[in-house]
């Protein structure tokens, strides 16, 4: 007896990321060209400790050079430094928002694929339970048949024993002179 073929029986259908494949065609907010990848990498870099430490060191050097008088290109109140921060914020905010939007799109697609995967697992589980119930029913029927055959064998063995005993008695009676 062979098990029934499930709807997802081919090796390609059994791939772990089979629910993610339909979403591969989606393009991201940034796109997939060189600029898009670099823009997202730059936006992600803004929140790292390396960026924060590097920016703090640059600002400290900037202020130190101007306060110490080594080179006074931006004297107190550091208007040029404020302009640099404003420029950085003007580019950083949209890049960070776009990176978050792109990540949200990826999260949504992964969430949908995971939901489909969980649903497929539930369907497969239900199929396995139904198959197990069917096999259990068949096993119970086989056990019942085995019990009936055992009873029939016992009854036939008893009849054979009775007949053998009866034949033996008749043979003994007729063999006595």
C-alpha positions, 0 to 999 in steps of 0.5 A: 500500500503506497501513501497518497501523494500530497499536493506539495510532493515535488522537491522544488515545492519542499524548499524552505523558502518556497513561500518567499519565491513569489515575492522576489520580483518586488523592487525595493523603495531604493531599487536594486542598483548601486546607488540604492544599495549604498544609500541603504548601507549609509542609512543603516550606518547612521545608527551604529556606535562606530558612526556615533564615536567617529562623529563625536571625535570629529566634532571634538577635534573641530571645536578643539582646533577652533578654540585653541586657535590653531586654525580659526575657520569656524569661531564660536558659536560654530556656525559652520559646524551647525550648518554641517549638522543641518546638512547631515540631518537633511540627508540622514532623515530621509535616508533613514526613513527610506531604509525603515520603509524598505525594511518594513516592506521586507518584514511584511513579505517575510511575515506573509510568507511565514503565515503561508508556511504555517498554514501549509504546515497545518494542512500537512499536519491535518493530512498526517492525522487523517492518514494516521486515523485511516491507518489505525482503523485499518489496523483495528480491522486487521486485529479483528480479522486476526482474532476471528482467524485465531478463534476459527483455528482454535475451534478447528483444532478442537474439532480435529482433536475430538475427531482424532480421539473418536477415531482412536476410540473406534480403532481401539474398540475394533482392534480388541478381539 
